[in-house]
Amino acid sequence: MNITEINIRIAGKEEPQLIGFASLVVDNNLYLNNIAIRRKPDGTIYLSFPRYRTGGGNEYPYFKPISKEFHNEIKDALIQALRMEKDHE
């Protein structure tokens, strides 16, 4: 998979575990937006994909990676983009 056009919007300080929201393009054909980048208390970074919550409280993702490998590709690309952004500050 080719992940390009990564854009990260850094979050404010109100929610310390939230780093920001990302958008990206996969294989020059699919645009994904509003992927939350979060940090666990132990420092581990994880992703949350946008989801729809029904009136009954059930949640359904708008999109999500099917394989662990693709999930890790997205996560690695976003972590690299975060590092590059911090280097430019």
N, CA, C and O atoms as a GROMACS GRO file, in nm:
protein
  356
    1MET      N    1   0.084  -0.118   0.000
    1MET     CA    2   0.000   0.000   0.000
    1MET      C    3   0.089   0.124   0.000
    1MET      O    4   0.194   0.127   0.063
    2ASN      N    5   0.044   0.224  -0.071
    2ASN     CA    6   0.115   0.350  -0.078
    2ASN      C    7   0.034   0.456  -0.004
    2ASN      O    8  -0.075   0.492  -0.047
    3ILE      N    9   0.086   0.505   0.107
    3ILE     CA   10   0.017   0.605   0.189
    3ILE      C   11   0.083   0.739   0.165
    3ILE      O   12   0.203   0.755   0.186
    4THR      N   13   0.004   0.837   0.120
    4THR     CA   14   0.057   0.970   0.088
    4THR      C   15  -0.035   1.077   0.145
    4THR      O   16  -0.137   1.049   0.208
    5GLU      N   17   0.004   1.202   0.119
    5GLU     CA   18  -0.075   1.320   0.155
    5GLU      C   19  -0.123   1.317   0.299
    5GLU      O   20  -0.240   1.344   0.327
    6ILE      N   21  -0.034   1.286   0.389
    6ILE     CA   22  -0.069   1.280   0.531
    6ILE      C   23  -0.079   1.422   0.586
    6ILE      O   24   0.011   1.504   0.567
    7ASN      N   25  -0.188   1.448   0.653
    7ASN     CA   26  -0.208   1.576   0.719
    7ASN      C   27  -0.251   1.548   0.863
    7ASN      O   28  -0.344   1.471   0.887
    8ILE      N   29  -0.182   1.610   0.958
    8ILE     CA   30  -0.215   1.590   1.100
    8ILE      C   31  -0.252   1.723   1.161
    8ILE      O   32  -0.179   1.822   1.149
    9ARG      N   33  -0.367   1.725   1.226
    9ARG     CA   34  -0.413   1.843   1.299
    9ARG      C   35  -0.392   1.815   1.448
    9ARG      O   36  -0.462   1.733   1.507
   10ILE      N   37  -0.296   1.883   1.507
   10ILE     CA   38  -0.263   1.862   1.647
   10ILE      C   39  -0.377   1.912   1.735
   10ILE      O   40  -0.432   2.019   1.711
   11ALA      N   41  -0.412   1.832   1.835
   11ALA     CA   42  -0.521   1.867   1.927
   11ALA      C   43  -0.472   1.966   2.033
   11ALA      O   44  -0.352   1.984   2.053
   12GLY      N   45  -0.567   2.028   2.099
   12GLY     CA   46  -0.535   2.118   2.209
   12GLY      C   47  -0.498   2.041   2.334
   12GLY      O   48  -0.488   1.918   2.332
   13LYS      N   49  -0.479   2.112   2.440
   13LYS     CA   50  -0.434   2.052   2.566
   13LYS      C   51  -0.551   2.001   2.652
   13LYS      O   52  -0.527   1.943   2.758
   14GLU      N   53  -0.676   2.022   2.609
   14GLU     CA   54  -0.792   1.985   2.691
   14GLU      C   55  -0.800   1.835   2.717
   14GLU      O   56  -0.842   1.793   2.825
   15GLU      N   57  -0.761   1.756   2.620
   15GLU     CA   58  -0.769   1.611   2.632
   15GLU      C   59  -0.627   1.555   2.615
   15GLU      O   60  -0.585   1.530   2.502
   16PRO      N   61  -0.553   1.536   2.725
   16PRO     CA   62  -0.411   1.503   2.715
   16PRO      C   63  -0.378   1.375   2.637
   16PRO      O   64  -0.271   1.366   2.577
   17GLN      N   65  -0.466   1.276   2.638
   17GLN     CA   66  -0.436   1.153   2.565
   17GLN      C   67  -0.456   1.166   2.415
   17GLN      O   68  -0.409   1.081   2.340
   18LEU      N   69  -0.525   1.270   2.368
   18LEU     CA   70  -0.548   1.292   2.225
   18LEU      C   71  -0.433   1.373   2.167
   18LEU      O   72  -0.410   1.488   2.207
   19ILE      N   73  -0.361   1.314   2.072
   19ILE     CA   74  -0.252   1.385   2.006
   19ILE      C   75  -0.307   1.471   1.893
   19ILE      O   76  -0.270   1.588   1.880
   20GLY      N   77  -0.397   1.414   1.812
   20GLY     CA   78  -0.453   1.490   1.703
   20GLY      C   79  -0.536   1.402   1.611
   20GLY      O   80  -0.564   1.286   1.642
   21PHE      N   81  -0.574   1.460   1.498
   21PHE     CA   82  -0.653   1.390   1.397
   21PHE      C   83  -0.576   1.391   1.265
   21PHE      O   84  -0.512   1.490   1.231
   22ALA      N   85  -0.585   1.281   1.192
   22ALA     CA   86  -0.510   1.268   1.069
   22ALA      C   87  -0.600   1.238   0.950
   22ALA      O   88  -0.707   1.179   0.963
   23SER      N   89  -0.552   1.281   0.834
   23SER     CA   90  -0.611   1.239   0.707
   23SER      C   91  -0.497   1.188   0.620
   23SER      O   92  -0.382   1.225   0.640
   24LEU      N   93  -0.531   1.103   0.524
   24LEU     CA   94  -0.429   1.046   0.436
   24LEU      C   95  -0.495   0.991   0.312
   24LEU      O   96  -0.617   0.973   0.306
   25VAL      N   97  -0.413   0.963   0.212
   25VAL     CA   98  -0.459   0.903   0.086
   25VAL      C   99  -0.390   0.768   0.070
   25VAL      O  100  -0.269   0.756   0.091
   26VAL      N  101  -0.468   0.668   0.033
   26VAL     CA  102  -0.416   0.533   0.012
   26VAL      C  103  -0.417   0.502  -0.138
   26VAL      O  104  -0.520   0.512  -0.204
   27ASP      N  105  -0.300   0.465  -0.190
   27ASP     CA  106  -0.285   0.426  -0.330
   27ASP      C  107  -0.341   0.528  -0.429
   27ASP      O  108  -0.390   0.490  -0.536
   28ASN      N  109  -0.334   0.654  -0.394
   28ASN     CA  110  -0.384   0.763  -0.480
   28ASN      C  111  -0.530   0.746  -0.520
   28ASN      O  112  -0.574   0.804  -0.620
   29ASN      N  113  -0.606   0.666  -0.444
   29ASN     CA  114  -0.745   0.639  -0.480
   29ASN      C  115  -0.844   0.654  -0.366
   29ASN      O  116  -0.964   0.667  -0.390
   30LEU      N  117  -0.797   0.652  -0.243
   30LEU     CA  118  -0.890   0.653  -0.130
   30LEU      C  119  -0.844   0.754  -0.025
   30LEU      O  120  -0.732   0.746   0.025
   31TYR      N  121  -0.932   0.849   0.007
   31TYR     CA  122  -0.904   0.951   0.107
   31TYR      C  123  -0.970   0.910   0.238
   31TYR      O  124  -1.090   0.885   0.243
   32LEU      N  125  -0.890   0.904   0.345
   32LEU     CA  126  -0.942   0.872   0.479
   32LEU      C  127  -0.919   0.992   0.569
   32LEU      O  128  -0.812   1.054   0.565
   33ASN      N  129  -1.019   1.026   0.650
   33ASN     CA  130  -1.013   1.147   0.731
   33ASN      C  131  -1.059   1.119   0.873
   33ASN      O  132  -1.129   1.020   0.899
   34ASN      N  133  -1.020   1.205   0.964
   34ASN     CA  134  -1.062   1.202   1.105
   34ASN      C  135  -1.018   1.076   1.179
   34ASN      O  136  -1.093   1.022   1.260
   35ILE      N  137  -0.898   1.030   1.150
   35ILE     CA  138  -0.839   0.920   1.226
   35ILE      C  139  -0.776   0.982   1.350
   35ILE      O  140  -0.685   1.066   1.340
   36ALA      N  141  -0.823   0.942   1.467
   36ALA     CA  142  -0.770   0.998   1.592
   36ALA      C  143  -0.640   0.927   1.628
   36ALA      O  144  -0.630   0.805   1.622
   37ILE      N  145  -0.541   1.007   1.666
   37ILE     CA  146  -0.413   0.954   1.714
   37ILE      C  147  -0.411   0.980   1.864
   37ILE      O  148  -0.420   1.095   1.908
   38ARG      N  149  -0.400   0.874   1.942
   38ARG     CA  150  -0.407   0.885   2.088
   38ARG      C  151  -0.287   0.819   2.153
   38ARG      O  152  -0.218   0.737   2.093
   39ARG      N  153  -0.263   0.859   2.279
   39ARG     CA  154  -0.154   0.803   2.357
   39ARG      C  155  -0.210   0.743   2.485
   39ARG      O  156  -0.282   0.809   2.560
   40LYS      N  157  -0.175   0.615   2.510
   40LYS     CA  158  -0.214   0.549   2.634
   40LYS      C  159  -0.128   0.603   2.748
   40LYS      O  160  -0.024   0.665   2.724
   41PRO      N  161  -0.171   0.581   2.873
   41PRO     CA  162  -0.091   0.629   2.987
   41PRO      C  163   0.053   0.577   2.987
   41PRO      O  164   0.143   0.643   3.040
   42ASP      N  165   0.076   0.459   2.927
   42ASP     CA  166   0.213   0.405   2.923
   42ASP      C  167   0.295   0.462   2.807
   42ASP      O  168   0.411   0.424   2.788
   43GLY      N  169   0.235   0.552   2.728
   43GLY     CA  170   0.306   0.616   2.618
   43GLY      C  171   0.283   0.553   2.482
   43GLY      O  172   0.325   0.609   2.381
   44THR      N  173   0.219   0.437   2.477
   44THR     CA  174   0.191   0.369   2.351
   44THR      C  175   0.093   0.451   2.268
   44THR      O  176  -0.008   0.500   2.319
   45ILE      N  177   0.123   0.465   2.139
   45ILE     CA  178   0.034   0.537   2.048
   45ILE      C  179  -0.061   0.436   1.982
   45ILE      O  180  -0.020   0.328   1.940
   46TYR      N  181  -0.188   0.476   1.975
   46TYR     CA  182  -0.286   0.392   1.906
   46TYR      C  183  -0.380   0.479   1.824
   46TYR      O  184  -0.387   0.600   1.845
   47LEU      N  185  -0.452   0.417   1.732
   47LEU     CA  186  -0.542   0.489   1.642
   47LEU      C  187  -0.687   0.455   1.674
   47LEU      O  188  -0.718   0.342   1.713
   48SER      N  189  -0.774   0.553   1.657
   48SER     CA  190  -0.919   0.532   1.665
   48SER      C  191  -0.978   0.579   1.533
   48SER      O  192  -0.953   0.691   1.489
   49PHE      N  193  -1.057   0.493   1.471
   49PHE     CA  194  -1.118   0.527   1.344
   49PHE      C  195  -1.260   0.579   1.367
   49PHE      O  196  -1.327   0.535   1.460
   50PRO      N  197  -1.305   0.672   1.282
   50PRO     CA  198  -1.437   0.732   1.302
   50PRO      C  199  -1.548   0.627   1.299
   50PRO      O  200  -1.541   0.529   1.224
   51ARG      N  201  -1.648   0.649   1.382
   51ARG     CA  202  -1.758   0.553   1.390
   51ARG      C  203  -1.890   0.626   1.416
   51ARG      O  204  -1.894   0.737   1.467
   52TYR      N  205  -1.994   0.558   1.378
   52TYR     CA  206  -2.130   0.608   1.396
   52TYR      C  207  -2.190   0.540   1.518
   52TYR      O  208  -2.180   0.418   1.533
   53ARG      N  209  -2.251   0.619   1.605
   53ARG     CA  210  -2.317   0.563   1.724
   53ARG      C  211  -2.468   0.575   1.707
   53ARG      O  212  -2.521   0.684   1.682
   54THR      N  213  -2.538   0.463   1.719
   54THR     CA  214  -2.683   0.463   1.705
   54THR      C  215  -2.748   0.515   1.832
   54THR      O  216  -2.683   0.528   1.936
   55GLY      N  217  -2.875   0.544   1.824
   55GLY     CA  218  -2.950   0.587   1.942
   55GLY      C  219  -2.947   0.484   2.053
   55GLY      O  220  -2.959   0.520   2.171
   56GLY      N  221  -2.932   0.358   2.017
   56GLY     CA  222  -2.925   0.250   2.116
   56GLY      C  223  -2.786   0.229   2.174
   56GLY      O  224  -2.766   0.144   2.261
   57GLY      N  225  -2.690   0.308   2.128
   57GLY     CA  226  -2.555   0.299   2.182
   57GLY      C  227  -2.460   0.208   2.107
   57GLY      O  228  -2.343   0.198   2.144
   58ASN      N  229  -2.508   0.141   2.004
   58ASN     CA  230  -2.419   0.056   1.923
   58ASN      C  231  -2.328   0.144   1.837
   58ASN      O  232  -2.370   0.250   1.791
   59GLU      N  233  -2.206   0.099   1.815
   59GLU     CA  234  -2.111   0.174   1.733
   59GLU      C  235  -2.073   0.093   1.610
   59GLU      O  236  -2.051  -0.028   1.618
   60TYR      N  237  -2.066   0.163   1.496
   60TYR     CA  238  -2.029   0.102   1.369
   60TYR      C  239  -1.926   0.190   1.301
   60TYR      O  240  -1.949   0.310   1.284
   61PRO      N  241  -1.812   0.134   1.262
   61PRO     CA  242  -1.709   0.216   1.198
   61PRO      C  243  -1.750   0.260   1.057
   61PRO      O  244  -1.814   0.185   0.983
   62TYR      N  245  -1.714   0.384   1.023
   62TYR     CA  246  -1.731   0.430   0.885
   62TYR      C  247  -1.632   0.357   0.796
   62TYR      O  248  -1.663   0.320   0.683
   63PHE      N  249  -1.511   0.338   0.847
   63PHE     CA  250  -1.408   0.262   0.778
   63PHE      C  251  -1.307   0.216   0.882
   63PHE      O  252  -1.295   0.277   0.988
   64LYS      N  253  -1.234   0.110   0.849
   64LYS     CA  254  -1.126   0.062   0.935
   64LYS      C  255  -1.042  -0.037   0.855
   64LYS      O  256  -1.092  -0.099   0.761
   65PRO      N  257  -0.916  -0.052   0.891
   65PRO     CA  258  -0.832  -0.150   0.822
   65PRO      C  259  -0.884  -0.291   0.851
   65PRO      O  260  -0.927  -0.321   0.962
   66ILE      N  261  -0.878  -0.377   0.752
   66ILE     CA  262  -0.921  -0.515   0.768
   66ILE      C  263  -0.810  -0.598   0.831
   66ILE      O  264  -0.836  -0.682   0.918
   67SER      N  265  -0.687  -0.574   0.788
   67SER     CA  266  -0.576  -0.655   0.838
   67SER      C  267  -0.491  -0.577   0.939
   67SER      O  268  -0.484  -0.454   0.935
   68LYS      N  269  -0.429  -0.650   1.029
   68LYS     CA  270  -0.338  -0.591   1.127
   68LYS      C  271  -0.219  -0.527   1.056
   68LYS      O  272  -0.167  -0.424   1.101
   69GLU      N  273  -0.176  -0.588   0.946
   69GLU     CA  274  -0.062  -0.535   0.871
   69GLU      C  275  -0.092  -0.396   0.815
   69GLU      O  276  -0.008  -0.306   0.825
   70PHE      N  277  -0.210  -0.379   0.757
   70PHE     CA  278  -0.246  -0.248   0.702
   70PHE      C  279  -0.266  -0.147   0.814
   70PHE      O  280  -0.227  -0.030   0.800
   71HIS      N  281  -0.324  -0.189   0.924
   71HIS     CA  282  -0.340  -0.101   1.041
   71HIS      C  283  -0.202  -0.050   1.084
   71HIS      O  284  -0.185   0.069   1.111
   72ASN      N  285  -0.105  -0.141   1.091
   72ASN     CA  286   0.030  -0.102   1.133
   72ASN      C  287   0.098  -0.012   1.030
   72ASN      O  288   0.175   0.076   1.068
   73GLU      N  289   0.071  -0.032   0.901
   73GLU     CA  290   0.125   0.057   0.798
   73GLU      C  291   0.074   0.200   0.818
   73GLU      O  292   0.151   0.296   0.811
   74ILE      N  293  -0.056   0.212   0.844
   74ILE     CA  294  -0.114   0.344   0.868
   74ILE      C  295  -0.052   0.405   0.994
   74ILE      O  296  -0.009   0.521   0.992
   75LYS      N  297  -0.048   0.329   1.101
   75LYS     CA  298   0.007   0.380   1.227
   75LYS      C  299   0.152   0.423   1.211
   75LYS      O  300   0.190   0.530   1.258
   76ASP      N  301   0.234   0.342   1.146
   76ASP     CA  302   0.374   0.376   1.126
   76ASP      C  303   0.390   0.504   1.043
   76ASP      O  304   0.474   0.588   1.074
   77ALA      N  305   0.308   0.518   0.938
   77ALA     CA  306   0.314   0.638   0.854
   77ALA      C  307   0.276   0.762   0.934
   77ALA      O  308   0.338   0.868   0.918
   78LEU      N  309   0.175   0.751   1.020
   78LEU     CA  310   0.132   0.865   1.100
   78LEU      C  311   0.236   0.900   1.206
   78LEU      O  312   0.259   1.018   1.232
   79ILE      N  313   0.296   0.801   1.268
   79ILE     CA  314   0.400   0.828   1.368
   79ILE      C  315   0.520   0.897   1.301
   79ILE      O  316   0.576   0.991   1.356
   80GLN      N  317   0.557   0.851   1.183
   80GLN     CA  318   0.667   0.915   1.111
   80GLN      C  319   0.632   1.060   1.077
   80GLN      O  320   0.716   1.149   1.091
   81ALA      N  321   0.509   1.085   1.034
   81ALA     CA  322   0.467   1.222   1.003
   81ALA      C  323   0.467   1.310   1.129
   81ALA      O  324   0.504   1.427   1.122
   82LEU      N  325   0.427   1.254   1.242
   82LEU     CA  326   0.432   1.329   1.368
   82LEU      C  327   0.575   1.366   1.403
   82LEU      O  328   0.602   1.479   1.444
   83ARG      N  329   0.667   1.272   1.387
   83ARG     CA  330   0.809   1.300   1.416
   83ARG      C  331   0.863   1.409   1.326
   83ARG      O  332   0.936   1.497   1.371
   84MET      N  333   0.827   1.404   1.198
   84MET     CA  334   0.874   1.507   1.103
   84MET      C  335   0.817   1.643   1.140
   84MET      O  336   0.886   1.744   1.130
   85GLU      N  337   0.691   1.645   1.183
   85GLU     CA  338   0.629   1.772   1.221
   85GLU      C  339   0.699   1.831   1.344
   85GLU      O  340   0.721   1.952   1.351
   86LYS      N  341   0.732   1.746   1.441
   86LYS     CA  342   0.801   1.794   1.562
   86LYS      C  343   0.941   1.844   1.528
   86LYS      O  344   0.989   1.938   1.592
   87ASP      N  345   1.006   1.783   1.429
   87ASP     CA  346   1.138   1.830   1.387
   87ASP      C  347   1.134   1.968   1.325
   87ASP      O  348   1.232   2.041   1.329
   88HIS      N  349   1.019   2.005   1.266
   88HIS     CA  350   1.004   2.135   1.200
   88HIS      C  351   0.955   2.244   1.294
   88HIS      O  352   0.945   2.360   1.253
   89GLU      N  353   0.925   2.209   1.417
   89GLU     CA  354   0.876   2.310   1.513
   89GLU      C  355   0.989   2.395   1.565
   89GLU      O  356   0.967   2.485   1.646
   0.00000   0.00000   0.00000
